[in-house]
């Protein structure tokens, strides 16, 4: 466990689907509305419950006993490679802890703990760029489904080796096998 000022980051070995979902519910309801909060919290709980243990890595940020941030990584499989690729999705920080570096600290900690080759996410390039993510062409790293916002497809190498093209499409965790997420 890494401790930064007033914040503890840790890997959740057996993440509690309800506790994780609650952070997503509060965060996304505050920023995007109740419907989105329910949608993302249900996704998080489903990922935790249905993703094989070897294909998921979850991390949390704590202030004392309070869980204030969570992030989930799941494996993406590509047809003809042994490279280990993770998808960062979703992540959330409680509203009253946003804008304080909790999310960036949580991502940095999680990336330091993951064993793999590449991490990709589908999110805000301005936010994730602060933790080393950069635009990646979906031709180089194909998504499991067509992307509605291709500019949000961003990645980074965990090994510092260049990201070479992978043959796709990728196969994602069962909970993410819904074109609505993409």
C-alpha positions in Angstrom: 0.0 0.0 0.0 1.3 3.4 -1.0 0.5 6.3 1.3 0.4 9.9 0.0 -0.6 12.9 2.0 -3.9 12.0 3.7 -4.7 9.4 1.1 -4.0 5.7 1.0 -4.1 3.8 -2.3 -4.5 0.0 -2.3 -5.3 -2.9 -4.6 -8.7 -4.4 -3.8 -8.0 -8.1 -3.7 -11.7 -9.1 -3.4 -13.5 -5.8 -4.2 -16.9 -5.4 -2.6 -19.3 -4.8 -5.6 -21.7 -2.8 -3.4 -19.1 -0.5 -1.9 -17.4 0.2 -5.3 -20.8 0.7 -7.0 -21.7 3.3 -4.3 -18.7 5.4 -5.2 -19.7 5.3 -8.9 -23.3 6.1 -8.1 -22.4 9.2 -6.0 -19.8 10.4 -8.4 -21.7 10.0 -11.7 -25.0 11.1 -10.2 -23.4 14.4 -9.1 -21.8 15.1 -12.5 -24.0 13.4 -15.0 -27.4 12.8 -13.3 -29.2 9.9 -11.6 -29.7 7.8 -14.7 -25.9 7.9 -15.6 -25.1 7.2 -11.9 -27.3 4.1 -11.9 -25.9 3.0 -15.3 -22.2 3.2 -14.3 -22.7 1.9 -10.8 -24.5 -1.2 -12.2 -21.6 -1.7 -14.7 -19.0 -1.5 -11.9 -20.9 -4.1 -9.8 -21.4 -6.3 -12.8 -17.7 -6.2 -13.7 -16.7 -7.2 -10.2 -19.2 -10.0 -10.1 -18.8 -11.5 -13.5 -15.2 -10.9 -14.6 -12.8 -13.9 -14.1 -10.4 -13.1 -11.2 -7.4 -13.3 -13.5 -8.9 -10.7 -15.9 -9.7 -7.9 -13.4 -7.7 -5.6 -11.2 -9.4 -3.1 -8.9 -7.9 -0.3 -6.8 -9.2 2.1 -4.3 -8.3 5.4 -2.6 -9.1 5.8 1.1 -9.1 8.8 3.5 -9.1 7.0 6.8 -11.9 4.4 6.7 -13.7 6.2 3.8 -13.4 4.9 0.3 -13.2 8.0 -1.8 -12.1 6.7 -5.2 -12.1 3.5 -7.2 -10.8 2.3 -10.6 -11.3 -1.0 -12.4 -9.1 -2.6 -15.0 -10.2 -5.6 -17.1 -8.3 -7.5 -19.7 -8.7 -7.0 -23.4 -7.8 -10.0 -25.5 -6.5 -9.7 -29.1 -6.6 -12.7 -31.4 -3.0 -13.1 -32.3 -0.8 -11.7 -29.5 0.4 -12.7 -26.1 0.7 -9.0 -25.1 -1.2 -8.3 -21.9 -3.6 -5.3 -22.5 -5.8 -3.8 -19.8 -8.8 -1.5 -20.2 -9.2 1.2 -17.5 -12.9 1.5 -17.1 -14.7 2.8 -15.1 -13.2 5.1 -12.5 -14.7 7.5 -10.1 -13.9 9.8 -7.1 -16.5 11.1 -4.7 -17.6 14.6 -5.6 -16.2 16.3 -2.5 -12.7 14.8 -3.2 -12.6 15.7 -6.9 -10.1 18.3 -8.1 -7.6 17.4 -5.4 -5.4 14.9 -7.3 -7.1 11.8 -5.8 -8.0 10.4 -9.2 -4.6 11.0 -10.7 -2.9 9.5 -7.6 -5.1 6.5 -7.8 -4.3 5.9 -11.5 -0.6 6.4 -11.0 -0.6 3.9 -8.1 -2.7 1.4 -10.1 -0.4 1.7 -13.1 2.6 1.1 -10.9 1.0 -2.2 -9.7 -0.3 -3.6 -12.9 1.7 -6.4 -14.6 1.2 -6.1 -18.4 2.2 -4.4 -21.6 -0.5 -1.8 -22.4 -3.3 0.1 -20.7 -6.0 1.7 -22.8 -9.0 3.7 -21.7 -11.9 5.5 -23.4 -12.2 8.8 -21.7 -11.2 12.5 -21.5 -7.7 12.9 -23.0 -7.1 16.1 -20.9 -7.7 14.2 -17.6 -6.0 11.0 -18.5 -3.1 12.7 -20.3 -1.9 13.9 -16.9 -1.2 10.3 -16.1 0.6 9.4 -19.3 -2.2 8.4 -21.6 -2.0 9.6 -25.2 -4.2 9.3 -28.3 -4.0 5.9 -30.0 -5.4 5.1 -33.4 -8.1 2.4 -33.2 -6.4 0.9 -36.3 -3.3 0.3 -34.1 -5.2 -0.8 -31.0 -8.7 -1.9 -32.1 -11.6 -1.5 -29.7 -14.1 -4.3 -29.1 -16.9 -2.3 -30.7 -17.0 0.8 -33.0 -16.1 3.9 -31.0 -18.6 6.8 -30.9 -15.9 9.2 -29.8 -12.6 8.0 -31.3 -10.7 10.9 -29.9 -11.3 9.4 -26.4 -9.4 6.2 -27.2 -6.1 6.7 -25.4 -3.4 4.4 -24.2 0.1 4.0 -22.7 2.7 1.4 -22.6 3.5 -0.1 -19.2 6.8 -1.3 -20.5 7.9 1.9 -22.2 8.1 -0.1 -25.5 6.3 1.4 -28.4 2.7 0.3 -28.9 2.8 -1.7 -32.1 -0.3 -2.5 -34.1 -2.5 -5.4 -32.7 -4.9 -7.4 -34.8 -8.5 -7.0 -33.6 -11.1 -6.6 -32.7 -10.4 -7.1 -29.0 -12.5 -9.2 -26.8 -13.5 -7.5 -23.5 -15.0 -8.6 -20.2 -18.6 -9.9 -20.5 -20.0 -6.9 -18.6 -18.6 -4.5 -21.2 -19.9 -6.5 -24.2 -22.5 -3.9 -25.0 -22.1 -1.4 -27.9 -23.7 1.3 -25.7 -20.5 1.6 -23.7 -18.5 2.3 -26.8 
